[in-house]
Amino acid sequence: MEYLRITSIQDPLFKQMHQLMQNVFPPEEVLAFELWQEPLEDPRLKILQ
């Protein structure tokens, strides 16, 4: 299995992952697309797909 780290909302994989989160989680639990940029840039967080 290969893991890819997502570090920007510009990454095409992030768009797919954000859509998946919207399908899986209640709407109030998923940040708006543009609000993810700062958390994705945080080196302490690992967002992988």
Buried (B, 14 or more C-beta within 10 A) or exposed (E): EEEEEBBEBEBEBBEEBBEEEEEEEEEEEBEEEEEBBEEBEEEEEEBEE
